[in-house]
Amino acid sequence: MITDKDYSYVDNQGAYTDKSEVTEIRIDADNAWHGVQLKYGSVTARTLDGQDMAELSFDFNVTNQDEDVTKELENDTEFQTYIGDILTHIISSAFDNGDYRIGGDDDTDNDTTESATR
C-alpha cells in the first residue's frame, strides 16, 4: 500500500514557475527504485464494463537516470505497476482533500453550459 512517505514532489529548478507546469515525483520508499524521479504525462481512465472499477493508463518519463537505466525502467512491469499505484494514491488524495485540477484550467467548478440569448 502506497503512503505519502513513499514519494515526494520535486520543486522545479527551471526558469518557469507556471502553476500548470508538470511537477516531478521522487520515489522515497525503501525499495529498488529509491531516488528515481519521474514526470507523469497523459493520464486516462476508463470504466470497465459491468464492474465498479476503472482502468488507469498513463505515460511517464524518468528524469534523473542515465539512458540505459531509463530504458530498463520503461520496460519493467513491476516499476510501471508501482508508479501506477503512486499515481492512484496521488489522485485519490487530491479528491479526498478537494485539491485537484482537471485539465489546464484552475477553475474546477466551471460549468461549460451557456444560455443563448437572441
C-alpha positions in Angstrom: 0.0 0.0 0.0 1.3 3.4 -1.0 1.5 6.2 1.5 2.6 9.9 1.4 6.0 8.7 2.7 6.7 6.6 -0.4 7.1 9.6 -2.7 7.6 13.4 -2.7 7.2 16.3 -5.1 10.3 17.8 -6.5 10.4 21.5 -6.9 11.1 22.7 -10.4 14.5 24.2 -10.6 13.9 25.7 -14.1 13.1 29.2 -15.0 9.3 28.6 -15.3 7.1 28.9 -12.3 3.8 28.5 -14.0 1.2 26.6 -11.8 0.2 24.4 -14.7 3.8 23.1 -15.2 4.2 19.4 -14.6 5.8 18.5 -11.2 8.3 15.7 -10.8 7.8 12.9 -8.4 10.7 11.3 -6.5 10.4 7.8 -5.1 11.4 7.9 -1.4 10.3 4.4 -0.4 13.0 1.9 0.7 12.9 -0.2 -2.5 14.9 -0.8 -5.6 13.6 2.5 -7.2 14.5 4.8 -4.2 15.6 8.2 -5.6 14.2 7.7 -9.1 12.4 10.8 -10.3 9.7 10.9 -13.0 7.1 13.0 -14.6 3.7 11.7 -15.5 2.4 12.6 -18.9 -1.0 11.9 -20.3 -3.4 10.1 -17.8 -6.6 8.5 -18.9 -9.2 6.4 -17.0 -11.9 4.2 -18.4 -14.5 2.3 -16.6 -14.6 -1.5 -17.1 -17.9 -2.9 -18.4 -20.0 -4.4 -15.7 -17.5 -3.6 -12.9 -17.2 -0.9 -10.3 -13.6 -0.3 -11.3 -11.7 1.8 -13.8 -8.5 1.1 -15.7 -5.8 3.8 -15.4 -3.4 4.4 -18.3 -0.5 6.9 -18.2 2.7 8.0 -19.9 5.8 8.8 -17.9 9.3 9.9 -18.3 12.2 9.1 -15.9 14.1 12.3 -15.5 17.2 11.6 -13.4 18.7 8.3 -14.6 21.1 7.5 -17.5 19.7 6.3 -20.7 20.3 2.5 -20.0 18.6 2.6 -16.6 15.7 4.7 -18.1 15.1 2.1 -20.8 15.1 -0.7 -18.2 12.6 1.1 -16.1 10.4 1.9 -19.1 10.2 -1.9 -19.8 9.9 -3.0 -16.2 6.3 -4.0 -15.5 6.8 -4.1 -11.7 8.1 -0.5 -11.9 5.1 0.5 -14.0 2.7 -1.1 -11.6 4.4 0.7 -8.6 4.3 4.1 -10.2 0.7 3.4 -11.2 0.0 2.8 -7.6 1.7 6.1 -6.7 -0.4 7.9 -9.3 -3.6 6.3 -7.9 -2.6 7.5 -4.4 -2.0 11.0 -5.7 -5.3 11.1 -7.5 -7.2 9.6 -4.5 -5.5 12.0 -2.1 -6.3 15.0 -4.3 -10.0 14.2 -4.4 -10.1 13.4 -0.7 -8.6 16.8 0.1 -10.5 18.7 -2.6 -7.2 19.9 -4.0 -7.3 18.9 -7.7 -7.5 20.4 -11.1 -8.7 18.8 -14.3 -7.0 19.9 -17.5 -5.1 23.1 -17.6 -7.7 25.3 -16.0 -7.5 26.2 -12.4 -11.3 26.6 -12.3 -12.6 23.1 -11.5 -16.1 24.4 -10.8 -16.6 25.7 -14.4 -20.0 24.8 -15.8 -19.5 24.9 -19.6 -23.2 25.2 -20.4 -24.2 28.6 -21.5 -27.6 30.0 -22.3 -28.0 31.7 -25.7 -30.0 34.9 -26.0 -31.1 36.3 -29.3 
